[in-house]
Amino acid sequence: MVSEIARLASTRRTMALMVRQDLKQAYRRYRLGFVWTLGEPFLLALLMWFVFTFVFAGGRGIGLQPFIVFLITGIYPFTWLSQTIRKSPRSFVRFGDVLSTSPLPVSVWPLRIVLMGMAEFITSLPIIAVFMVFGGAGLTWGALLFPVAIALQLVLCAGLAMLFAGLALRWPDIEVFSSILTRALFWGSPILWSQKDFPDWLQKLLYLNPFHGILDFYRAAVWPDVLTSWINYALSFGVILVILIAGLITLYGKGLGLRRAS
């Protein structure tokens, strides 16, 4: 396993070329290309802002204000996470025709899905920045945590991608479960709501969701008060580490059916 991870680091240029090719392949049929990557989460955020601001109690009691900034800083990172979860179970099926002859580590195939989602997220950063600066909130010292949040989400997505890709070789039904997990994470993460709306004893348990701590780090750029006890983040980041280790074991451990794809 250690040697495979070392080999993975040496393939970074190859992976970068693969990701660029994947992005071209994904959007070459569309005239607007990357605009769809930026526009779909943006339109979803606008729709939710409209519904919860003008339909349900003026948006009071949910999230933080300005609510549109709260939504934007939650939906764009979640788009990267959800794409990773939904697409990773089919990563070996999608690239199965070259697995038998490729000298690349097996983790390259699910990780290229993660990196593609990361590239799309990075293209959305100007939109997020505009809303942070001009959306009535403004930036604070918490912006220093934004790159940390990206790095942590990269680790989380990498672990989830390897885990689901490996499990899908034995249990194809994991693809259905990934869709359920995506919906559960959307409603179970502070995308529409803030943990401060919950009792103190429950707030700690909410951080068992590894995406929760990451979202706090993103939003600290605007609301540094959203940050809570370091124990909560140790819990979230500990779960991220467990997921990463589980993903590596699933791909490189023996007897898990990975060799059927290669």
Summary of the structure (lengths in Angstrom):
residues: 262
radius of gyration: 19.0
end to end distance: 16.5
largest distance: 58.7
contacts: 817
relative contact order: 0.14
helix: 77%
strand: 0%
